[in-house]
Amino acid sequence: MKKISNNIFFIMLICSSLITISANSWLSAWMGLEINLLSFIPLMNESKKNLMTSESSLKYFLIQAFASSILLFSIIFMMLIFNMNWYMINNFNELLLLSTLLLKSGAAPFHFWFPNVMEGLNWINNLILMTWQKIAPLMLISYNWNYNFFIISIILSTLIGSLGGLNQISLRKLMAYSSINHLGWMLLAMMNNEMLWLSYFFFYSFLSFSIVFMFNTFKIFYFNQIFNFYPMNSIIKFFMFLNLLSLGGLPPFLGFLPKWLVIQNLINMNHYFLLFLMVCLTLITLFYYLRLSYSIFMLNFNKNSWMLMNNFSNKNMTFILTMNFFSIMGLMIISLIYLIL
């Protein structure tokens, strides 16, 4: 019975995002966001015995409800502006509306709730929060672009996402700050066209899924679990950290492809200073990914003579290796397809 109810809420979650995307008015888009919130809260509260889950779901509900109330106020105020011809304060209302959408998506400087909420959830809910829950707000943001306001958000998202991951021991918080960093790149991709940020979002979702699937399979939440985790052999560890490097955008992995496309478009638009700043800030994420990989493989690597595989089948192993193959070799495969065509 519980599984059936979770499936119903998951279907509602998907349908609500589709309602928001296909809405022809701001009021219907707001309704879609509200249904999305009400369908995600029960999914977050799967394990009622966990106090951190209840705390995270409460934080998420309060923040999203606050953002929805301001969004509804902005929509009503927008109608008054057009009816009363108050065009002098139209820019203020536009910034207020875009700020609420950035708050819903977890972009800086409205990111304060995102790492704390992710810390109390399981990996499946974290994956939904990092990927699917960003589709509707980002799609609404792409309809109303304000260059100067979003340049500030792009730089702050990349800066906080890079510096916030330093000295983190929690993998969930690390993925949260990585998501904030990638959100800055997605907003930057919106400066060119809609297809570019959608492509970036697709690649980011694929890489996040491959990493989260490994963490969820082995029930890993902190870095110290990886050092002496007996069901994990050296091959799995190797693939795990190559995935993290791919997520950080290190060539020649698949994660470099969307950043490559954004960099190419920035060069065409002559935004060299912004490009230099974004690349330098993103190198910080690669620094702590490389530091963690080095410490696990070189400084403190224990290999057991036996291996106990609890709740781990050959089917899972095959799926992990397949996902990691495309994550690591994806850029080369796409380059070969491009050369052939």
C-alpha positions, 0 to 999 in steps of 0.5 A: 500500500505504501509503495502504491501511494509513493508511486501516485505522488511520484506521478503527481510530481512529474505531472505538476512539472509538466503543468508548469512548463506548458502553462500559458499564464503565470497563475497556472504556472504557480498552481503547477509549482504548488502541486509539485511541492505538495507531491514532493513532501510525502516522498521526503517523509518516507522514513518517519523514524528519521528526525533529520528527514522530518527536519529537512522536509519541514525546512523545504516546505517553509522555504518553498511556501514562502517563495510561492507566496511571494511569487503569487504576490508578484503575479497579482502585482504584475496584473495591477501594473498593467491595469493601472499603468504603473510601469515605473515599478515594473522592473522591481516586480520583475526582480522580485519574481525572478528572485523567488524562482531562484530561491525555489531552484536553490541558486545563490544568493538564495542557496542557504536552505539547499545543503541543509535540506539535502543533508537530511534526505536519502539519495533518491530524494536528493537526486530528485531535488538536484535534477527534476525539481529544478526543471520548472523554476529554470524553465520559468526563469528562461522566459524572463531574462534580466542580464545584470541581475543574473550575472550576479547570480551566476558569479555567486552560484559558481563561487559559493558552489566551489568554495562551499565544497572545501573541507566537506566530509559529507557527500550529500553536502558536497553534491549540494554545493556541486549542484549550486555550481552547476546551476551557475553554469546553467544560468550562464548557458541561458544567455545564449539559447534555451537548447544549450541549457537544456543540453547542459541539464541533461548531461548533469542529470545523467552524471548525477544519476550515475554517482548517486546510484553508486552511493545509494547502492553501497549506502555511503554518506560520508568520505570516511566510509569509502576508505575502509568499505569492504564491499567496494573493490578498487575498480568501483572506487576508481569509477566512483572518483572518475565520475566525480572528476567528470562531474567537475568538468575535467576533460576528456570525460563526458562532464567536460562536453556541456562546459565546452559548449558554454565556453564556446558560446561565451567566446562567440559573445566576447565575454572573455572576463566572465569566461576566465572567472567561471573557469577559475572558480570551477577549477576549485571543484576539481581541486578538492575532487582530485585531493580526495581521489589522491588521499583515498588511492595513494595515502590510505588505501586498504585492500582486503583479501576477501570481499563480502557482497551484501545486497549487491548482485551482478546485475547492479555491477553490470549497470554501474559499469555501463553507466560509468563507461558512458560517463568516462568515455562519453566525450570520445564516443560523441566526438567519433559520432560527430566525425563519422556524420 
